[in-house]
Amino acid sequence: MISKRSWVWGLTLILSLSGSCLFLQGLGWAADEANQLFADAKTLLEGGKTEEAKGKLTEYVKKYSRSAHAPEAQYLLGSLEEDFVSAVHGLRNTVRNYKGTPWAKKAQFELAFLYFMRENYSQAATEFRTFLAAYPTDKRVPETQYWLGMSFLRAGSLLDAQRQLEEAWELGRETQWTGQIAVALCQVLLENKQYVESINIGETALNLEMAPAFSDLVRETLRECYTKLGINQISQGASSEAPSFMERMDESVGTHPLEDFPFAIQVGAFTKKKWAQNVEKQLQSRGYDSYTVDGSLDGKPVYKVRVGRFRTQQEAERMAEQIMVRENFKTYVVRE
């Protein structure tokens, strides 16, 4: 005979199990409804009914913000918006709410590119930098470096543009971005009056497989660099057996003993050795006896670019004035 207590426990167990089943069944119904709602939105998109699809996606995100398709739904809401402010809002929500998902990564890049296309190059640079910080090993890093460099270029910051494009060149060489990076970097180096560096990059690029349009643009830049240097030739692609342009220029550079020529002309001081070397080589390509001297300022290393060795201060001052006029460098005479 079943006791009253056992009967009560049994009834409670049955009710609990029934409730659990109903709860799980409810979750299943909710998941089915969510999947169907998302599928309907994608079907509308494929059919070109964008506004109706956006309505479905908005409903999906509101009801099922933590479901499997929520990151994609939020990304689609941002990328489908034609209004700039709404697009930024949608993409930024994707980045903020769904970190670590592929859709957040896509949204961050698209957000940066959206600012670039709106000609807000300062904000574009910030967004591209955010992408690089968040995804330093992503396959799109060379492409992102390129667009970051172009953002600086459009904003008028040539040195920042050069640094980013140089990094893009190192990472993106022999990729689908080779041509675009080479064209942009050669042009920036030309604008920065670093003709030798531009020629070196251009000659290397011409040896790589690039679309004809990119090769033609690189050759145009090289032609202008050769003209600036007073050389009547244009590289059609460097030969592996021929000396590089830099090697040919280095052969023509002479030196003088320091003890006989105590005066020199300083044309710049840089915190990065590479920048100093770029200026040094640029001046060498123009026929000047330039070199770099290591120094320090406030305990930090400084790299000073100087030209020539002169017996008297007057000789150095005359040459300094010529360099200032011809090469547009701010110069002053120093004693070694």
N, C-alpha and C positions, 0 to 999 in steps of 0.2 A: 504494500500500500504506500503510495507516494505521500510524503509529508507536505504540509502546507508550505513550509519554508522552501523545500525543493521545487515545488510547483511555481513559486514566485520567482526563484532564481532562473528557472527554465524559461519562463515567460519573458523575463528581462533580457536573457541572452538572445531569444528569438527576435525581440524588438530591436535590440542593438544591431544584430546582423542584418536585419531588414533595412534599418536606417543607413548602415554602411553601404549596403548594396545600392540603395537609392541615391546616396551621395556620389558613389563611383559612377553610377549610371548617369547622374547629372553632369559630372565632369566630362564623360564621354560625349554627351549631347552638346555640351559647350564647345568641346574641341571640334566636333563635326561642324557645328555652326560657324566657328571661326575659320576653319579650312574652306568651307563653302563660300563664305563672304570674301576671303582673299582670292579664291579661284574666280569668283564672279568679277572682281576688280581687274584681274589679269586678263580675263576674256574681253572685258570692255576696252582695255588698253590695246589689245591686239586688233580689235575691231575699229580702232580710231576714235572711240567715244571717250575722250580724255576727261571731260568735265564729270561725266557720270562715274568714271573710274576713280577720280579724285574723291568724290562723295563716298564711295564704298571704302576707299583706303582710310579716309578720315574716320569713318565709323569704326573700322577695324582697329585703328590705333587707340581710339578712345575706349573701346570695350576690352581689347585684348593686348594691352601694352607690354605684357611680359610673355607673350606667346612666341612661337618659333619664327613666325613670319613678320613680327613687329619691326625689327630693324630694316628689313627690305621695304616694308610698307612706308615707314617714316622717310627713308631715303627717296623713294619714288615720289612722295608728296613734295619734297624739296626740289627734286630735279625736274618735275613736271611743271612747276610754277613759272609763268612768264613774267610775273611781277618780281622785280629784283628783291625788294624787302621780304616778300613772302618766301622766295626761294632761299634767301640767306637764313631766314628763321627755320625753315624746314630742314635744311642741311645741317645747321648748327645743332638743332635738336637731336639729329641722328648721331652726331659726334659726341654730344654731351650724354645722351641717355643710353647709348649702345656701344660704349667703349670696348675695344677688343674684338669687334666683329668686322668682317670684310666690308660691310656696308658703311661702317663709321670711317674706314680708311678711304673708301670711294668718295664719301661725302666731304672729307677734309680736302682731298685734291680738287674736287669739283668746286668747293667753296673758294679755294685760292684762285682757280682759273676764272671763276665768275667775277671776282674783283679785278683780275687782270683785264678781262674783256670790257669791264666798265671803266677802264683806265684809272682805277684807284691803285696805282702801282705800289704805294707804300703799304697799304693793307694787304695787297697780294703777296708782297715779300714776306710779311708777317705770317700769313697763312701757309705759304710754301715752307717757311722755316719750321712751323709747327708740324707739318707733315714729316719733314726730315728728322725732327727730334723724336717723333712718335714711332716712326717706321724706318730706322736707319739702315736696315738690311733689305728693304723691299726692292723688288725688281724695277720699280718706277723711280728709284733715287736719281739715276742719271737724267731722266726726263725732268724731274722736279728741280734738280740743280740747274738745268738749262733754263727753265722758266723763271727760277729765282734770279738768275743772271740777267735775263731779259727784263725782269721787273726793275732791277737796279738800273739797267741801261735806259729804259724808258723814263725812269725817275731822274736821270741825269747824273747818276753816281757811277762814273766810269771805272774807278778803281775797285769798288765793290762788285761791279759787273764782271770785271776781269777775273777777280778771285773766284767767283762762283763758276764762271765758264771754264776756267782752268781746271777746277775740280770736276766739272761735268765732263771735260775732255778726258781726264785721267780715268774716270769710271765708265764713260760711255763710248770709248773708242771701239770701233768695229761692231757697233750695234746699229739698230735702225735710226739712232739719233746722231750718228757720226757726222753726216752732212750738215745738219742744222747747227750743231755745236761748232763745227769747224768754221762755217761761214761767220757765225756771230763772234767767235773768239778772234778770228783773224781781223775782223772789222774793228773790234774794241781795241786790240793791240795797235792797229793802225791809228785809231783816234788818240790813243795814249802815246803816240809817236815811238812805239816800240817796234820799229820796222823789221828788225832782224828776227825777233820772236815771232812776229806775224808770218814771216817767210818760212821759218822753221816749221811752224804748225801747218801752214799751207802745203809745203812740200810733202810732209808726212801724210796729210789728208789725201793728197792726190794719188798716193800709192795705195790707198784703201779703196774698196769698192763703194762708190757713192753714186747717187743718181746724177746724170749729166748736168742737170740744172744746178746742183750744188757745186759740182766741179767747175762749172763756168763762173759761178759767183766767187769761188775761191781764187780762180785765176785773175779775175778782175781786181780783187784786193791785192794780190801779189804784184800785178802790173803797177798798181799805184805805189806800193812799197818800193819797188825797184826804181820808179821814177823819183821818189823822195830821196833815195840813196844815190841818184845819179847813175844808175846802172841800166843799160839798154838791153835787157833780156827778161824773159819770163819763163819760169819753170813749167814744164809740161808733165812733171812727175819726176821725183828724184831717182837717180840710178843708185843701186846699192854699192856700185864700185866707185862712183864719183864722190869726192869729198863734199860734206855738207856745206851749206852757205856759211854757217858760223865758222867752220874750219877754214874756209877760204878767206874769211875776213880776219881771223886770228893770225894768219900767216903774215899779214901786212902790218901788224901792230909792233911798233918798236918800243924800247925801254931806255931809260937813262939812269945813271948811278945817282943815288940819293945824296951822297956826300958833296957832289959838285953842284947840285941844284936844290937849295934849301926851301924854295917857295913853291906853292902849289895853289890851284884854284879849287875851292869846294863848291859843288853844284847841288848838294843835297845831303840830308841825314835821315835815315829810315830806321824804324823799329824792326822791320822784317828784312832779313838778309837777302831774300829772293827779290824784293823790290829794288834793293840797292844793286844787285847783280843785273837786273833788267835795265836799269839806267846806265850802268857801266858798259854793258854790251851795246846798248843803243848808241852811246857816244863813240865807242870803238868803231862801230859800223860807219860812223860819219868821219872817221879818220883821226879822232882824238886819242891821245895816250891817257886813257881813263883807268882807274883802279879803285878798289874799295879798301878802306881802313877801318878796323874794328875799334870801337870806343865805348864809352858808357856815359849815361846821364841819369842822375838820381838813383844810381845803383842798378840801372837797367841797361842792357846792351843796346848800342846804337851803331849803325853801319853807315859810314860817311863815304860818299862818292866824290873823288877828286880827279882833276885833270892836270897832266903835265908836271914837269919839274923845271923851275926857272932859276937862273943865277941871281936876278935882282927882282925886287918887289915891283918895280916899274914895268918890267917885261910881263910879269904875271898879271898886273892890272890891265895892261893893254889887251891881252888875250881874254881876260875875264869879261871885259866889255864886249868883245866880239862874240863870245859864246852867248852872252846874255841877249844880244841883238839877233844873232842868227838862229839860236836853238831855243830861245824863250825860257832859259833857266835863270833863276836868281842866283848870282854868284858872289863870292868874296874870297879874298886872298888869305891864305894861312901859311904859317911857317912850319915845316915838317919837324 
